[in-house]
């Protein structure tokens, strides 16, 4: 597992410079400004003391659409208090995964996190253009394309880990539809199951400079008795950049995972 990359990323997000310095003093390469971790973002409004003004009005592009660009990370667990309407087999599997301490979690074997999990737990950089939105995820150095050119989801897709995404604007809310999954991902670390029938709808609204709300609808009739919603709250991470996160290089942890 990428110890330095993962720990330094988490600690950097938590703003623990002393611990980061201790890690950097070990056998890992030093964390320096060469990684652009402390470079002020030129396009973020600031208060009189130079700090990012995260409550300023949300920016807009020349075409009038909200600009969702930036580096984001969720502010709380998006499954807190959620009791999904399981199919019976999915409920049994979920309880087994909890009892097993998640030892079969695909991300423990450096496999892709899938949608919507990666959007809820990974640092992500949104790059927005009128006909295409690209999302770069720090976890596993993964990317996602959201096509805004009016195309429909493929009718007979080659199943993938991240699925296929198309988007459209509903006023100031970006609506993203994603399907075509291979059914091998988990919804989150406790093990809520997903299948190849999964269809995800995300409604993304940037409330102001520093905060975005993503309303997620999970529609997976093979695993759940009805479609259901949860919400991801994203906070802007100003004055920083993504780090490389490589997991599958000499991975040695899977054999040590334990469970019943």
N, C-alpha and C positions, 0 to 999 in steps of 0.2 A: 504494500500500500504506500502511497506517496506521503510519508509522514510529514516532511517539511512543508510540502505544498498545501496539504490539508490543514495542518495545525496552524501554520502561519496565516493562512487565509481566514480561518475561524477566529484566531486571536486578533488579527488586524481588524476584522469586522467588529469585534468586541472592544477594540481600542485598549489593548493591554501591552503597552510598549516595553515594559520591563521584561515580561515573559518572552516577548518576541526577540528582544536583544539577547536573552539567555539562550534561546534556541539557535539564533544566528551565530552565537559564539561557539556552538558545537561543531560538528563535522559538516554542517550544511553551508552552502554559499551565503554570504552576507546579504541581508535585505537592504537595498540602497535605493536612492532616488532614481537610479537607472531603470528601475521597474515602474517608475511613474506613479508611485503610491501616494505621493504628497504634492502633486502638481495641481495648482488651482485650475478649475474648469472655467474657461473664459465665458461660456454662455449661461452661467448660473447667476441670477441676481443676488446681491449681497447687501447685508446691513451696514450701518455706518462703521462698525468695527471690523468689517471685512469677512465676517462669517456668512456662509450660504443662507439666503433667506428662503427657507423651505416652505413658508406659508404664502409666498407671493403667488399671484395668479398663474395658472398653468400656461405654458407657452403654446403658441400656435405657429403653424407653417404658413408660408405665403398664400396657400390656397384656402386658408381659414380653418383647416382641420387641426384638432389638438395634436401637439407634438409629444409623443410618448417616449422619445429618445432619452437615453440615460442608462446608468448602471443601477440596478435595483436588487433588493433582497427583502424577503417577507419578514414581517415584524412579529408574527406569532404563528403557532401551529394551526394550519387551516382545517384540521379535523377536530379541534377542541369542541366537545359537547355534541358532536355529530353521532347519531345512531342510525346508520344506513338501513334501508329495508331489504335485508339479505334474502336471497333464495336460500332454501334450507342447506343445500350442499355448500354454498359460499359461507354461511354462518359457521358450519362445522369446520371448514378449512381455515377460516379466520381464527377461530379459537385454538386450533391446532398450532398455527403459526405463532400465536401469542405464547402458548405453552412451550414452544420450541425456541423461544427467545429470538425469533426471526432468523434462525441459522440458514435458511434457504433463500434469504433475500437476494435477488439477482444482483443488486449493487455490491454485495459482498464478494462477488466474482467479477467485478469490473464490467458488468453489463450495463447497457443504457438504462436510464432512470424512467423514461417514458413521460407521456403527458397525462395528467397535469402535475405529476409528482416533481419533475425537475423544475417546473416554474414556481413551485411552492418552497423548495429547499435549496436551490442553487442560486448563487450570484449570477445575474444575467444582464447582458448589455443589449438594449434594443436600438436598432438602426432602422430609421423609418424613411421610406420613399413613397411617392404616390401609388405606385403599382406593385410594390414589394416591401414587406417588412421582414427584416432578418433579426433573429434573436441568437446571440452567442452566449452559451452557458459555460460558466467556469468549470462546473463538474464534468469531468471526462473530456473537456474541450469539445463540447457538442454544439451543433448548430441546428437551427430550425428556420424554415422559410414559410412565411404567410403570404400567399399570393392574393393581391388586391385588384387583379385585372378582370374580374368578373367570371373566371372559370369556376366550374363546379367540382366537387370532390369526385375522384375517379370512381366509376361504377364497379369495376372489378380490379381493385388494387392488388399489387404485390404487397402482402402484409409486412409491416416494418415496426421497429421498436417505437419510433417517434410519430408514426402516422403521417398523414398528409393534411395540410392546413390551408384554408381559404378564409378571407376576411372581407368585411364590408362595414361601412359606417352607418350607425343608427343615431343621428344627431351627433353628439359629442362622445358617444360610446362606440368603441371598436368591438364588433362581434366576430369572433373567430370560431369556425367549425372545423373539427379535426376528427378524422376516421381512418380506417385502413390499418388498424393495429394488429400485431401478431399475438396479443393476449398473454405475453410472457412477463409483463411488468406488474408491480404492486402499486397500490394507490398511495401508500405511505409505509413507514417502517414497521408498524404493528402487523401489517399483512393483509389489509383489505384486498380481496382478489379482484382482478379484471380479466376480461376475455376478449376474443377477437371481434365480438359484437359491440365493443365500446364505441360510443360517439360522445365527444366532449364539446361543449359549447362554453366559450369564455366571453364574458362581457367586461371589457377593460375601460375604466374611466379614470383619467388623471384629475384628481380633485384640485391639486395645486402643484407647485414646483416639486415638493418633496414627498407626495403621497399619491398612490394609485390603488384603486380597488378593483379586484378581478372577481367577478361573480362566476362561479364554475358550476355547470350542470353536467352531472354524470348520468348518462343514459346507456346502461348495459343490461339488456333484458335477460341475458343468460346468467348474470350474477345477482341482479336485484329485481325486486318485484315492480318497481316503478322508477322513473327518473327522479333524481334528488339533487339538491344544491348545497354548495359550501362556498365560502368566501376566502380569498387570499388578499391580505393587506400587504402592499409593497411599499418600502421606504427607499427613497433615493439615496445612493451612496455617492456624495460629491467628492471631487478632488482625488480621485483614485482611478485605477484601471484593473482589468482582469489579470489574473495570474494563470499560468499554465498548470493544469491539473491532470497528471498522467497516472492512471491506476494499473494498467495491464502490463507494466514493465516489471518483470520478475515478481509477480504477485505471489505472496507466501502465506496469506492470512486465512484463506478459506478452510484449510485443513484443521485449523484451530477453533473454528466455530463450534459451539456446543448447543445442545438442546435435547429434549426428550426423544 
